[in-house]
Amino acid sequence: MNKIIQLVYEYRTDPEFSVKSLADTLCYNPDYLNRHFKSLMKRSLIEYIIDKRIEHSLVALIDSDETISNIAEGSGFSSYRNFIHQFKLRKDITPSEYRNCHRMIHITNN
C-alpha cells in the first residue's frame, strides 16, 4: 500500500497517470489493484488520485497567479472542464471562488 501511495504522490500531476498505468507499473491487474486499494482505504483508487490532484491544485490556487487552466493542467487533469467538475464536486465551489475566498481571508488577516 505504501508503494501505491508513493507512486500516486509522485505521478499525480501527470495527465497520463491512471489506475491502469499504476497497475502496469506494479505488475497487477487494474481491477485487482483497485479492489485491494478500496478494501483498505475505503475509496476507489481513481477517487484517491483525483483527491490528490485537487489537493495539489489548492496550493497553486492560493500561492500563484497562474490561470485556472494552467493550474488544472499542472495538477494532472486532462481537461479544464474535468478539473472544474471534479473540484466543484469535492469542494462545493469553483476553483475561482476558492481562490477569491482565500485571497480575501489573506487580505483581512494582514
Biopython code that builds the backbone (N, CA, C, O; Angstrom):
import numpy as np
from Bio.PDB.StructureBuilder import StructureBuilder

atoms = [
    (1, "MET", "N", (0.827, -1.196, 0.000)),
    (1, "MET", "CA", (0.000, 0.000, 0.000)),
    (1, "MET", "C", (0.871, 1.259, 0.000)),
    (1, "MET", "O", (0.552, 2.240, -0.672)),
    (2, "ASN", "N", (1.965, 1.224, 0.753)),
    (2, "ASN", "CA", (2.851, 2.392, 0.786)),
    (2, "ASN", "C", (3.403, 2.714, -0.600)),
    (2, "ASN", "O", (3.536, 3.884, -0.958)),
    (3, "LYS", "N", (3.721, 1.690, -1.374)),
    (3, "LYS", "CA", (4.247, 1.897, -2.724)),
    (3, "LYS", "C", (3.189, 2.556, -3.616)),
    (3, "LYS", "O", (3.512, 3.436, -4.414)),
    (4, "ILE", "N", (1.944, 2.138, -3.484)),
    (4, "ILE", "CA", (0.858, 2.735, -4.266)),
    (4, "ILE", "C", (0.728, 4.214, -3.923)),
    (4, "ILE", "O", (0.665, 5.061, -4.814)),
    (5, "ILE", "N", (0.689, 4.515, -2.653)),
    (5, "ILE", "CA", (0.536, 5.898, -2.196)),
    (5, "ILE", "C", (1.723, 6.745, -2.659)),
    (5, "ILE", "O", (1.546, 7.888, -3.082)),
    (6, "GLN", "N", (2.919, 6.188, -2.577)),
    (6, "GLN", "CA", (4.114, 6.901, -3.024)),
    (6, "GLN", "C", (4.042, 7.206, -4.521)),
    (6, "GLN", "O", (4.351, 8.320, -4.943)),
    (7, "LEU", "N", (3.637, 6.225, -5.319)),
    (7, "LEU", "CA", (3.551, 6.427, -6.765)),
    (7, "LEU", "C", (2.459, 7.431, -7.132)),
    (7, "LEU", "O", (2.637, 8.239, -8.043)),
    (8, "VAL", "N", (1.340, 7.380, -6.432)),
    (8, "VAL", "CA", (0.277, 8.373, -6.678)),
    (8, "VAL", "C", (0.816, 9.770, -6.393)),
    (8, "VAL", "O", (0.587, 10.698, -7.169)),
    (9, "TYR", "N", (1.518, 9.917, -5.300)),
    (9, "TYR", "CA", (2.077, 11.223, -4.951)),
    (9, "TYR", "C", (3.068, 11.701, -6.015)),
    (9, "TYR", "O", (3.048, 12.867, -6.409)),
    (10, "GLU", "N", (3.928, 10.804, -6.475)),
    (10, "GLU", "CA", (4.953, 11.165, -7.455)),
    (10, "GLU", "C", (4.370, 11.524, -8.820)),
    (10, "GLU", "O", (4.861, 12.434, -9.487)),
    (11, "TYR", "N", (3.325, 10.812, -9.235)),
    (11, "TYR", "CA", (2.811, 10.967, -10.600)),
    (11, "TYR", "C", (1.458, 11.665, -10.692)),
    (11, "TYR", "O", (0.877, 11.719, -11.776)),
    (12, "ARG", "N", (0.945, 12.192, -9.602)),
    (12, "ARG", "CA", (-0.397, 12.789, -9.598)),
    (12, "ARG", "C", (-0.545, 13.934, -10.584)),
    (12, "ARG", "O", (-1.652, 14.197, -11.056)),
    (13, "THR", "N", (0.541, 14.620, -10.906)),
    (13, "THR", "CA", (0.449, 15.760, -11.816)),
    (13, "THR", "C", (0.621, 15.365, -13.285)),
    (13, "THR", "O", (0.579, 16.223, -14.167)),
    (14, "ASP", "N", (0.810, 14.095, -13.545)),
    (14, "ASP", "CA", (0.953, 13.597, -14.916)),
    (14, "ASP", "C", (-0.430, 13.229, -15.448)),
    (14, "ASP", "O", (-1.061, 12.311, -14.923)),
    (15, "PRO", "N", (-0.916, 13.927, -16.480)),
    (15, "PRO", "CA", (-2.258, 13.622, -17.004)),
    (15, "PRO", "C", (-2.383, 12.202, -17.561)),
    (15, "PRO", "O", (-3.492, 11.681, -17.677)),
    (16, "GLU", "N", (-1.260, 11.575, -17.906)),
    (16, "GLU", "CA", (-1.279, 10.208, -18.430)),
    (16, "GLU", "C", (-1.325, 9.164, -17.315)),
    (16, "GLU", "O", (-1.538, 7.981, -17.581)),
    (17, "PHE", "N", (-1.126, 9.595, -16.076)),
    (17, "PHE", "CA", (-1.144, 8.681, -14.939)),
    (17, "PHE", "C", (-2.580, 8.234, -14.670)),
    (17, "PHE", "O", (-3.493, 9.056, -14.594)),
    (18, "SER", "N", (-2.764, 6.936, -14.528)),
    (18, "SER", "CA", (-4.105, 6.380, -14.322)),
    (18, "SER", "C", (-3.997, 5.109, -13.487)),
    (18, "SER", "O", (-2.900, 4.653, -13.166)),
    (19, "VAL", "N", (-5.135, 4.551, -13.145)),
    (19, "VAL", "CA", (-5.145, 3.272, -12.433)),
    (19, "VAL", "C", (-4.454, 2.214, -13.285)),
    (19, "VAL", "O", (-3.693, 1.394, -12.771)),
    (20, "LYS", "N", (-4.722, 2.235, -14.582)),
    (20, "LYS", "CA", (-4.103, 1.250, -15.468)),
    (20, "LYS", "C", (-2.591, 1.410, -15.509)),
    (20, "LYS", "O", (-1.867, 0.419, -15.412)),
    (21, "SER", "N", (-2.105, 2.627, -15.649)),
    (21, "SER", "CA", (-0.650, 2.821, -15.701)),
    (21, "SER", "C", (0.003, 2.443, -14.373)),
    (21, "SER", "O", (1.106, 1.897, -14.357)),
    (22, "LEU", "N", (-0.670, 2.730, -13.269)),
    (22, "LEU", "CA", (-0.168, 2.341, -11.958)),
    (22, "LEU", "C", (-0.125, 0.820, -11.832)),
    (22, "LEU", "O", (0.862, 0.255, -11.363)),
    (23, "ALA", "N", (-1.195, 0.172, -12.251)),
    (23, "ALA", "CA", (-1.248, -1.294, -12.195)),
    (23, "ALA", "C", (-0.161, -1.907, -13.075)),
    (23, "ALA", "O", (0.484, -2.879, -12.681)),
    (24, "ASP", "N", (0.042, -1.347, -14.253)),
    (24, "ASP", "CA", (1.104, -1.839, -15.140)),
    (24, "ASP", "C", (2.476, -1.702, -14.483)),
    (24, "ASP", "O", (3.300, -2.614, -14.558)),
    (25, "THR", "N", (2.717, -0.566, -13.842)),
    (25, "THR", "CA", (3.994, -0.333, -13.165)),
    (25, "THR", "C", (4.233, -1.365, -12.070)),
    (25, "THR", "O", (5.352, -1.841, -11.878)),
    (26, "LEU", "N", (3.166, -1.698, -11.360)),
    (26, "LEU", "CA", (3.284, -2.637, -10.239)),
    (26, "LEU", "C", (3.035, -4.092, -10.638)),
    (26, "LEU", "O", (3.081, -4.992, -9.799)),
    (27, "CYS", "N", (2.771, -4.313, -11.926)),
    (27, "CYS", "CA", (2.509, -5.666, -12.462)),
    (27, "CYS", "C", (1.291, -6.328, -11.807)),
    (27, "CYS", "O", (1.330, -7.497, -11.421)),
    (28, "TYR", "N", (0.211, -5.549, -11.692)),
    (28, "TYR", "CA", (-1.060, -6.050, -11.180)),
    (28, "TYR", "C", (-2.156, -5.810, -12.194)),
    (28, "TYR", "O", (-2.037, -4.950, -13.067)),
    (29, "ASN", "N", (-3.206, -6.565, -12.072)),
    (29, "ASN", "CA", (-4.414, -6.320, -12.838)),
    (29, "ASN", "C", (-5.062, -5.050, -12.267)),
    (29, "ASN", "O", (-5.172, -4.926, -11.047)),
    (30, "PRO", "N", (-5.491, -4.106, -13.113)),
    (30, "PRO", "CA", (-6.091, -2.863, -12.599)),
    (30, "PRO", "C", (-7.304, -3.094, -11.693)),
    (30, "PRO", "O", (-7.466, -2.401, -10.688)),
    (31, "ASP", "N", (-8.156, -4.061, -12.042)),
    (31, "ASP", "CA", (-9.326, -4.339, -11.208)),
    (31, "ASP", "C", (-8.923, -4.879, -9.841)),
    (31, "ASP", "O", (-9.481, -4.484, -8.817)),
    (32, "TYR", "N", (-7.957, -5.776, -9.836)),
    (32, "TYR", "CA", (-7.469, -6.328, -8.564)),
    (32, "TYR", "C", (-6.871, -5.216, -7.707)),
    (32, "TYR", "O", (-7.169, -5.111, -6.517)),
    (33, "LEU", "N", (-6.022, -4.383, -8.323)),
    (33, "LEU", "CA", (-5.371, -3.309, -7.584)),
    (33, "LEU", "C", (-6.409, -2.356, -6.995)),
    (33, "LEU", "O", (-6.287, -1.940, -5.843)),
    (34, "ASN", "N", (-7.418, -2.013, -7.773)),
    (34, "ASN", "CA", (-8.464, -1.114, -7.290)),
    (34, "ASN", "C", (-9.259, -1.748, -6.144)),
    (34, "ASN", "O", (-9.538, -1.086, -5.144)),
    (35, "ARG", "N", (-9.620, -3.016, -6.283)),
    (35, "ARG", "CA", (-10.359, -3.704, -5.202)),
    (35, "ARG", "C", (-9.544, -3.764, -3.919)),
    (35, "ARG", "O", (-10.058, -3.513, -2.829)),
    (36, "HIS", "N", (-8.266, -4.100, -4.063)),
    (36, "HIS", "CA", (-7.380, -4.175, -2.900)),
    (36, "HIS", "C", (-7.262, -2.805, -2.226)),
    (36, "HIS", "O", (-7.360, -2.693, -1.004)),
    (37, "PHE", "N", (-7.052, -1.778, -3.031)),
    (37, "PHE", "CA", (-6.936, -0.423, -2.507)),
    (37, "PHE", "C", (-8.218, -0.016, -1.788)),
    (37, "PHE", "O", (-8.178, 0.514, -0.677)),
    (38, "LYS", "N", (-9.338, -0.267, -2.426)),
    (38, "LYS", "CA", (-10.629, 0.129, -1.850)),
    (38, "LYS", "C", (-10.924, -0.619, -0.555)),
    (38, "LYS", "O", (-11.510, -0.048, 0.364)),
    (39, "SER", "N", (-10.533, -1.865, -0.470)),
    (39, "SER", "CA", (-10.789, -2.632, 0.752)),
    (39, "SER", "C", (-10.012, -2.056, 1.934)),
    (39, "SER", "O", (-10.463, -2.140, 3.076)),
    (40, "LEU", "N", (-8.864, -1.481, 1.667)),
    (40, "LEU", "CA", (-8.061, -0.912, 2.749)),
    (40, "LEU", "C", (-8.318, 0.575, 2.985)),
    (40, "LEU", "O", (-8.300, 1.036, 4.127)),
    (41, "MET", "N", (-8.554, 1.322, 1.915)),
    (41, "MET", "CA", (-8.669, 2.779, 2.019)),
    (41, "MET", "C", (-10.112, 3.284, 2.011)),
    (41, "MET", "O", (-10.355, 4.465, 2.257)),
    (42, "LYS", "N", (-11.056, 2.411, 1.734)),
    (42, "LYS", "CA", (-12.485, 2.753, 1.759)),
    (42, "LYS", "C", (-12.900, 3.743, 0.668)),
    (42, "LYS", "O", (-13.942, 4.390, 0.777)),
    (43, "ARG", "N", (-12.089, 3.859, -0.374)),
    (43, "ARG", "CA", (-12.444, 4.636, -1.565)),
    (43, "ARG", "C", (-11.644, 4.076, -2.733)),
    (43, "ARG", "O", (-10.601, 3.446, -2.559)),
    (44, "SER", "N", (-12.164, 4.326, -3.915)),
    (44, "SER", "CA", (-11.514, 3.761, -5.097)),
    (44, "SER", "C", (-10.183, 4.462, -5.359)),
    (44, "SER", "O", (-9.938, 5.576, -4.897)),
    (45, "LEU", "N", (-9.357, 3.788, -6.095)),
    (45, "LEU", "CA", (-8.046, 4.327, -6.436)),
    (45, "LEU", "C", (-8.163, 5.579, -7.296)),
    (45, "LEU", "O", (-7.407, 6.531, -7.103)),
    (46, "ILE", "N", (-9.086, 5.594, -8.230)),
    (46, "ILE", "CA", (-9.247, 6.792, -9.069)),
    (46, "ILE", "C", (-9.722, 7.984, -8.231)),
    (46, "ILE", "O", (-9.298, 9.115, -8.468)),
    (47, "GLU", "N", (-10.587, 7.738, -7.267)),
    (47, "GLU", "CA", (-11.024, 8.823, -6.376)),
    (47, "GLU", "C", (-9.844, 9.356, -5.571)),
    (47, "GLU", "O", (-9.721, 10.563, -5.364)),
    (48, "TYR", "N", (-8.990, 8.465, -5.124)),
    (48, "TYR", "CA", (-7.802, 8.865, -4.367)),
    (48, "TYR", "C", (-6.879, 9.716, -5.246)),
    (48, "TYR", "O", (-6.376, 10.749, -4.803)),
    (49, "ILE", "N", (-6.661, 9.284, -6.478)),
    (49, "ILE", "CA", (-5.811, 10.038, -7.406)),
    (49, "ILE", "C", (-6.397, 11.432, -7.651)),
    (49, "ILE", "O", (-5.676, 12.429, -7.618)),
    (50, "ILE", "N", (-7.687, 11.491, -7.893)),
    (50, "ILE", "CA", (-8.337, 12.791, -8.124)),
    (50, "ILE", "C", (-8.226, 13.675, -6.882)),
    (50, "ILE", "O", (-7.953, 14.871, -6.995)),
    (51, "ASP", "N", (-8.433, 13.101, -5.708)),
    (51, "ASP", "CA", (-8.302, 13.880, -4.466)),
    (51, "ASP", "C", (-6.900, 14.469, -4.333)),
    (51, "ASP", "O", (-6.744, 15.620, -3.926)),
    (52, "LYS", "N", (-5.890, 13.690, -4.672)),
    (52, "LYS", "CA", (-4.505, 14.176, -4.583)),
    (52, "LYS", "C", (-4.244, 15.263, -5.612)),
    (52, "LYS", "O", (-3.491, 16.200, -5.346)),
    (53, "ARG", "N", (-4.849, 15.151, -6.769)),
    (53, "ARG", "CA", (-4.716, 16.205, -7.782)),
    (53, "ARG", "C", (-5.399, 17.488, -7.319)),
    (53, "ARG", "O", (-4.875, 18.583, -7.522)),
    (54, "ILE", "N", (-6.553, 17.352, -6.706)),
    (54, "ILE", "CA", (-7.261, 18.526, -6.172)),
    (54, "ILE", "C", (-6.430, 19.171, -5.070)),
    (54, "ILE", "O", (-6.295, 20.394, -5.037)),
    (55, "GLU", "N", (-5.872, 18.370, -4.171)),
    (55, "GLU", "CA", (-5.026, 18.913, -3.105)),
    (55, "GLU", "C", (-3.861, 19.709, -3.691)),
    (55, "GLU", "O", (-3.517, 20.781, -3.193)),
    (56, "HIS", "N", (-3.267, 19.181, -4.740)),
    (56, "HIS", "CA", (-2.162, 19.873, -5.408)),
    (56, "HIS", "C", (-2.646, 21.216, -5.966)),
    (56, "HIS", "O", (-1.940, 22.219, -5.867)),
    (57, "SER", "N", (-3.827, 21.234, -6.540)),
    (57, "SER", "CA", (-4.353, 22.465, -7.134)),
    (57, "SER", "C", (-4.674, 23.527, -6.084)),
    (57, "SER", "O", (-4.577, 24.721, -6.366)),
    (58, "LEU", "N", (-5.050, 23.111, -4.887)),
    (58, "LEU", "CA", (-5.401, 24.073, -3.839)),
    (58, "LEU", "C", (-4.231, 24.988, -3.515)),
    (58, "LEU", "O", (-4.404, 26.195, -3.343)),
    (59, "VAL", "N", (-3.051, 24.413, -3.434)),
    (59, "VAL", "CA", (-1.858, 25.205, -3.141)),
    (59, "VAL", "C", (-1.605, 26.205, -4.262)),
    (59, "VAL", "O", (-1.334, 27.379, -4.009)),
    (60, "ALA", "N", (-1.695, 25.738, -5.492)),
    (60, "ALA", "CA", (-1.447, 26.620, -6.639)),
    (60, "ALA", "C", (-2.491, 27.728, -6.730)),
    (60, "ALA", "O", (-2.160, 28.855, -7.100)),
    (61, "LEU", "N", (-3.718, 27.434, -6.405)),
    (61, "LEU", "CA", (-4.771, 28.457, -6.470)),
    (61, "LEU", "C", (-4.509, 29.601, -5.502)),
    (61, "LEU", "O", (-4.812, 30.756, -5.800)),
    (62, "ILE", "N", (-3.952, 29.282, -4.356)),
    (62, "ILE", "CA", (-3.691, 30.299, -3.340)),
    (62, "ILE", "C", (-2.343, 30.979, -3.560)),
    (62, "ILE", "O", (-2.230, 32.199, -3.437)),
    (63, "ASP", "N", (-1.327, 30.189, -3.884)),
    (63, "ASP", "CA", (0.042, 30.697, -3.903)),
    (63, "ASP", "C", (0.526, 31.230, -5.248)),
    (63, "ASP", "O", (1.632, 31.766, -5.327)),
    (64, "SER", "N", (-0.262, 31.097, -6.296)),
    (64, "SER", "CA", (0.217, 31.565, -7.601)),
    (64, "SER", "C", (-0.849, 32.403, -8.297)),
    (64, "SER", "O", (-2.017, 32.424, -7.908)),
    (65, "ASP", "N", (-0.401, 33.086, -9.333)),
    (65, "ASP", "CA", (-1.318, 33.861, -10.166)),
    (65, "ASP", "C", (-1.555, 33.174, -11.501)),
    (65, "ASP", "O", (-2.047, 33.791, -12.446)),
    (66, "GLU", "N", (-1.205, 31.898, -11.577)),
    (66, "GLU", "CA", (-1.435, 31.140, -12.813)),
    (66, "GLU", "C", (-2.926, 31.086, -13.125)),
    (66, "GLU", "O", (-3.769, 31.181, -12.233)),
    (67, "THR", "N", (-3.226, 30.935, -14.393)),
    (67, "THR", "CA", (-4.628, 30.793, -14.781)),
    (67, "THR", "C", (-5.175, 29.472, -14.253)),
    (67, "THR", "O", (-4.419, 28.538, -13.987)),
    (68, "ILE", "N", (-6.468, 29.406, -14.108)),
    (68, "ILE", "CA", (-7.118, 28.179, -13.653)),
    (68, "ILE", "C", (-6.812, 27.042, -14.635)),
    (68, "ILE", "O", (-6.599, 25.901, -14.226)),
    (69, "SER", "N", (-6.794, 27.357, -15.897)),
    (69, "SER", "CA", (-6.490, 26.359, -16.922)),
    (69, "SER", "C", (-5.088, 25.785, -16.743)),
    (69, "SER", "O", (-4.898, 24.573, -16.837)),
    (70, "ASN", "N", (-4.107, 26.646, -16.487)),
    (70, "ASN", "CA", (-2.743, 26.176, -16.265)),
    (70, "ASN", "C", (-2.636, 25.358, -14.987)),
    (70, "ASN", "O", (-1.901, 24.372, -14.935)),
    (71, "ILE", "N", (-3.364, 25.763, -13.966)),
    (71, "ILE", "CA", (-3.360, 25.007, -12.711)),
    (71, "ILE", "C", (-3.977, 23.631, -12.925)),
    (71, "ILE", "O", (-3.473, 22.634, -12.408)),
    (72, "ALA", "N", (-5.061, 23.576, -13.682)),
    (72, "ALA", "CA", (-5.692, 22.287, -13.993)),
    (72, "ALA", "C", (-4.703, 21.362, -14.681)),
    (72, "ALA", "O", (-4.558, 20.198, -14.307)),
    (73, "GLU", "N", (-4.032, 21.886, -15.680)),
    (73, "GLU", "CA", (-3.045, 21.089, -16.421)),
    (73, "GLU", "C", (-1.880, 20.687, -15.523)),
    (73, "GLU", "O", (-1.431, 19.542, -15.567)),
    (74, "GLY", "N", (-1.392, 21.611, -14.717)),
    (74, "GLY", "CA", (-0.271, 21.345, -13.824)),
    (74, "GLY", "C", (-0.604, 20.415, -12.676)),
    (74, "GLY", "O", (0.291, 19.888, -12.015)),
    (75, "SER", "N", (-1.886, 20.214, -12.438)),
    (75, "SER", "CA", (-2.328, 19.312, -11.375)),
    (75, "SER", "C", (-2.671, 17.925, -11.896)),
    (75, "SER", "O", (-3.083, 17.053, -11.131)),
    (76, "GLY", "N", (-2.502, 17.721, -13.193)),
    (76, "GLY", "CA", (-2.696, 16.386, -13.749)),
    (76, "GLY", "C", (-4.037, 16.123, -14.398)),
    (76, "GLY", "O", (-4.318, 14.992, -14.793)),
    (77, "PHE", "N", (-4.872, 17.143, -14.517)),
    (77, "PHE", "CA", (-6.173, 16.939, -15.156)),
    (77, "PHE", "C", (-6.021, 17.037, -16.670)),
    (77, "PHE", "O", (-5.324, 17.910, -17.186)),
    (78, "SER", "N", (-6.681, 16.133, -17.359)),
    (78, "SER", "CA", (-6.549, 16.081, -18.812)),
    (78, "SER", "C", (-7.355, 17.181, -19.503)),
    (78, "SER", "O", (-7.101, 17.509, -20.662)),
    (79, "SER", "N", (-8.321, 17.743, -18.792)),
    (79, "SER", "CA", (-9.096, 18.832, -19.377)),
    (79, "SER", "C", (-9.524, 19.824, -18.299)),
    (79, "SER", "O", (-9.702, 19.476, -17.131)),
    (80, "TYR", "N", (-9.679, 21.049, -18.729)),
    (80, "TYR", "CA", (-10.143, 22.122, -17.861)),
    (80, "TYR", "C", (-11.535, 21.808, -17.313)),
    (80, "TYR", "O", (-11.804, 21.989, -16.125)),
    (81, "ARG", "N", (-12.404, 21.338, -18.190)),
    (81, "ARG", "CA", (-13.787, 21.031, -17.780)),
    (81, "ARG", "C", (-13.830, 19.949, -16.711)),
    (81, "ARG", "O", (-14.593, 20.051, -15.751)),
    (82, "ASN", "N", (-13.015, 18.915, -16.876)),
    (82, "ASN", "CA", (-12.974, 17.841, -15.881)),
    (82, "ASN", "C", (-12.470, 18.374, -14.543)),
    (82, "ASN", "O", (-12.986, 18.003, -13.488)),
    (83, "PHE", "N", (-11.471, 19.236, -14.589)),
    (83, "PHE", "CA", (-10.954, 19.849, -13.362)),
    (83, "PHE", "C", (-12.046, 20.623, -12.634)),
    (83, "PHE", "O", (-12.242, 20.450, -11.431)),
    (84, "ILE", "N", (-12.749, 21.468, -13.362)),
    (84, "ILE", "CA", (-13.819, 22.271, -12.757)),
    (84, "ILE", "C", (-14.880, 21.357, -12.147)),
    (84, "ILE", "O", (-15.330, 21.578, -11.023)),
    (85, "HIS", "N", (-15.272, 20.337, -12.894)),
    (85, "HIS", "CA", (-16.297, 19.397, -12.418)),
    (85, "HIS", "C", (-15.842, 18.690, -11.144)),
    (85, "HIS", "O", (-16.574, 18.658, -10.155)),
    (86, "GLN", "N", (-14.642, 18.129, -11.166)),
    (86, "GLN", "CA", (-14.138, 17.385, -10.004)),
    (86, "GLN", "C", (-13.912, 18.300, -8.801)),
    (86, "GLN", "O", (-14.169, 17.906, -7.664)),
    (87, "PHE", "N", (-13.437, 19.504, -9.046)),
    (87, "PHE", "CA", (-13.199, 20.464, -7.969)),
    (87, "PHE", "C", (-14.519, 20.825, -7.294)),
    (87, "PHE", "O", (-14.640, 20.787, -6.069)),
    (88, "LYS", "N", (-15.497, 21.171, -8.111)),
    (88, "LYS", "CA", (-16.800, 21.576, -7.562)),
    (88, "LYS", "C", (-17.471, 20.417, -6.832)),
    (88, "LYS", "O", (-18.125, 20.620, -5.809)),
    (89, "LEU", "N", (-17.312, 19.216, -7.348)),
    (89, "LEU", "CA", (-17.869, 18.023, -6.720)),
    (89, "LEU", "C", (-17.310, 17.824, -5.309)),
    (89, "LEU", "O", (-18.036, 17.418, -4.401)),
    (90, "ARG", "N", (-16.037, 18.106, -5.130)),
    (90, "ARG", "CA", (-15.367, 17.868, -3.853)),
    (90, "ARG", "C", (-15.394, 19.068, -2.905)),
    (90, "ARG", "O", (-15.409, 18.895, -1.686)),
    (91, "LYS", "N", (-15.402, 20.266, -3.450)),
    (91, "LYS", "CA", (-15.295, 21.467, -2.609)),
    (91, "LYS", "C", (-16.570, 22.307, -2.568)),
    (91, "LYS", "O", (-16.646, 23.263, -1.796)),
    (92, "ASP", "N", (-17.554, 21.976, -3.369)),
    (92, "ASP", "CA", (-18.834, 22.698, -3.432)),
    (92, "ASP", "C", (-18.715, 24.146, -3.901)),
    (92, "ASP", "O", (-19.669, 24.915, -3.785)),
    (93, "ILE", "N", (-17.558, 24.519, -4.425)),
    (93, "ILE", "CA", (-17.369, 25.828, -5.043)),
    (93, "ILE", "C", (-16.431, 25.644, -6.243)),
    (93, "ILE", "O", (-15.775, 24.610, -6.373)),
    (94, "THR", "N", (-16.378, 26.633, -7.096)),
    (94, "THR", "CA", (-15.475, 26.553, -8.250)),
    (94, "THR", "C", (-14.053, 26.922, -7.813)),
    (94, "THR", "O", (-13.867, 27.518, -6.752)),
    (95, "PRO", "N", (-13.063, 26.574, -8.615)),
    (95, "PRO", "CA", (-11.696, 26.980, -8.285)),
    (95, "PRO", "C", (-11.540, 28.502, -8.165)),
    (95, "PRO", "O", (-10.807, 28.981, -7.300)),
    (96, "SER", "N", (-12.212, 29.246, -9.010)),
    (96, "SER", "CA", (-12.143, 30.718, -8.935)),
    (96, "SER", "C", (-12.713, 31.227, -7.617)),
    (96, "SER", "O", (-12.139, 32.113, -6.986)),
    (97, "GLU", "N", (-13.833, 30.668, -7.211)),
    (97, "GLU", "CA", (-14.437, 31.067, -5.935)),
    (97, "GLU", "C", (-13.513, 30.713, -4.777)),
    (97, "GLU", "O", (-13.367, 31.493, -3.836)),
    (98, "TYR", "N", (-12.890, 29.540, -4.843)),
    (98, "TYR", "CA", (-11.951, 29.116, -3.802)),
    (98, "TYR", "C", (-10.788, 30.098, -3.718)),
    (98, "TYR", "O", (-10.411, 30.540, -2.633)),
    (99, "ARG", "N", (-10.229, 30.431, -4.872)),
    (99, "ARG", "CA", (-9.093, 31.371, -4.923)),
    (99, "ARG", "C", (-9.501, 32.728, -4.338)),
    (99, "ARG", "O", (-8.792, 33.284, -3.500)),
    (100, "ASN", "N", (-10.619, 33.243, -4.774)),
    (100, "ASN", "CA", (-11.065, 34.557, -4.289)),
    (100, "ASN", "C", (-11.336, 34.551, -2.796)),
    (100, "ASN", "O", (-10.976, 35.497, -2.096)),
    (101, "CYS", "N", (-11.957, 33.512, -2.311)),
    (101, "CYS", "CA", (-12.262, 33.394, -0.884)),
    (101, "CYS", "C", (-10.982, 33.391, -0.056)),
    (101, "CYS", "O", (-10.889, 34.094, 0.950)),
    (102, "HIS", "N", (-10.007, 32.611, -0.470)),
    (102, "HIS", "CA", (-8.771, 32.507, 0.300)),
    (102, "HIS", "C", (-7.900, 33.754, 0.178)),
    (102, "HIS", "O", (-7.136, 34.072, 1.089)),
    (103, "ARG", "N", (-8.011, 34.440, -0.914)),
    (103, "ARG", "CA", (-7.274, 35.702, -1.037)),
    (103, "ARG", "C", (-7.891, 36.766, -0.151)),
    (103, "ARG", "O", (-7.178, 37.588, 0.425)),
    (104, "MET", "N", (-9.194, 36.757, -0.038)),
    (104, "MET", "CA", (-9.877, 37.719, 0.846)),
    (104, "MET", "C", (-9.504, 37.445, 2.296)),
    (104, "MET", "O", (-9.295, 38.376, 3.073)),
    (105, "ILE", "N", (-9.422, 36.174, 2.660)),
    (105, "ILE", "CA", (-9.017, 35.811, 4.037)),
    (105, "ILE", "C", (-7.606, 36.312, 4.295)),
    (105, "ILE", "O", (-7.325, 36.861, 5.361)),
    (106, "HIS", "N", (-6.709, 36.126, 3.320)),
    (106, "HIS", "CA", (-5.329, 36.557, 3.460)),
    (106, "HIS", "C", (-5.229, 38.079, 3.619)),
    (106, "HIS", "O", (-4.448, 38.574, 4.431)),
    (107, "ILE", "N", (-6.020, 38.807, 2.843)),
    (107, "ILE", "CA", (-6.010, 40.281, 2.909)),
    (107, "ILE", "C", (-6.525, 40.761, 4.249)),
    (107, "ILE", "O", (-5.952, 41.676, 4.840)),
    (108, "THR", "N", (-7.598, 40.158, 4.741)),
    (108, "THR", "CA", (-8.167, 40.618, 6.017)),
    (108, "THR", "C", (-7.315, 40.225, 7.214)),
    (108, "THR", "O", (-7.419, 40.838, 8.277)),
    (109, "ASN", "N", (-6.465, 39.199, 7.052)),
    (109, "ASN", "CA", (-5.585, 38.793, 8.158)),
    (109, "ASN", "C", (-4.296, 39.607, 8.224)),
    (109, "ASN", "O", (-3.552, 39.514, 9.201)),
    (110, "ASN", "N", (-4.035, 40.391, 7.206)),
    (110, "ASN", "CA", (-2.807, 41.217, 7.211)),
    (110, "ASN", "C", (-3.041, 42.574, 7.779)),
    (110, "ASN", "O", (-2.114, 43.382, 7.851)),
]
sb = StructureBuilder()
sb.init_structure("model")
sb.init_model(0)
sb.init_chain("A")
sb.init_seg("    ")
for serial, (resi, resn, name, xyz) in enumerate(atoms, 1):
    if name == "N":
        sb.init_residue(resn, " ", resi, " ")
    sb.init_atom(name, np.array(xyz, "f"), 0.0, 1.0, " ", f" {name:<3s}", serial, name[0])
structure = sb.get_structure()
